[in-house]
Amino acid sequence: MTSSRIAVVVASAVLLLGAAAQPASAQPDFTRSQRKTCTFCHVGAWTSGKLTAAGTYFNQRHTLKGFVEPKAAAAHGLAPVSAAR
């Protein structure tokens, strides 16, 4: 295989991997504007990939409008909004 052919294969691989990559969802600007900590949506470190009920709600709806924390909902005898769809 010639060096130019190798370069084309490597460049193609880089482009494919770049196209398949997903952007990070955690937004520091969002946490500042909403006055929420990272752990409001993320379990432990944001790199864990695990979401809280709020994180799951936001991931599905792209907003926290209407979200009721499960503990608050249970205290009032309601089903959490995040459980309903």
C-alpha positions in Angstrom: 0.0 0.0 0.0 1.4 3.4 -1.0 1.8 6.2 1.5 -0.9 8.3 -0.2 -3.3 5.4 0.0 -2.6 5.0 3.7 -3.1 8.7 4.2 -6.5 8.5 2.5 -7.5 5.5 4.7 -6.4 7.3 7.9 -8.2 10.5 6.9 -11.4 8.5 6.1 -11.2 6.8 9.5 -10.8 10.1 11.3 -13.7 11.6 9.5 -16.0 8.6 10.2 -15.0 8.6 13.9 -15.6 12.3 14.1 -19.0 12.0 12.5 -20.0 9.3 14.9 -19.0 11.1 18.0 -21.7 12.5 20.1 -21.4 16.0 21.6 -21.2 16.3 25.4 -24.6 17.1 26.9 -23.5 18.7 30.2 -23.5 22.4 29.8 -21.8 24.6 32.5 -23.7 27.6 31.2 -27.0 25.8 31.8 -26.1 24.9 35.4 -25.2 28.5 36.1 -28.3 29.9 34.5 -30.6 27.4 36.2 -28.6 27.6 39.5 -28.3 23.8 39.7 -25.2 21.8 40.4 -24.0 19.1 38.0 -25.2 16.5 40.4 -28.8 17.7 40.0 -28.9 15.9 36.6 -25.8 13.6 36.9 -25.2 10.8 39.4 -21.7 11.4 40.9 -19.3 12.8 38.4 -20.8 13.8 35.0 -18.5 11.4 33.4 -20.3 8.4 35.0 -22.9 8.6 32.2 -25.7 7.9 34.8 -28.6 10.4 35.2 -30.8 11.3 38.1 -34.6 11.6 37.6 -34.0 15.3 36.6 -31.3 14.3 34.1 -33.6 11.7 32.5 -36.5 14.1 32.4 -34.3 16.8 30.7 -32.8 14.2 28.3 -36.3 13.3 27.1 -37.8 16.8 27.0 -34.8 19.2 26.7 -36.3 21.3 29.5 -36.9 21.0 33.2 -40.2 22.9 32.9 -42.8 20.7 34.7 -40.3 18.5 36.5 -41.1 17.6 40.1 -38.5 16.0 42.2 -39.6 12.4 43.2 -39.2 13.2 46.9 -41.4 16.3 46.7 -44.0 14.5 44.6 -44.1 11.6 47.1 -44.5 14.0 50.0 -47.7 15.3 48.4 -49.0 11.9 47.4 -48.3 12.5 43.7 -46.6 10.5 41.0 -43.4 12.2 39.9 -43.8 14.0 36.6 -40.5 12.4 35.4 -42.2 9.0 35.6 -45.1 10.0 33.3 -44.6 10.6 29.7 
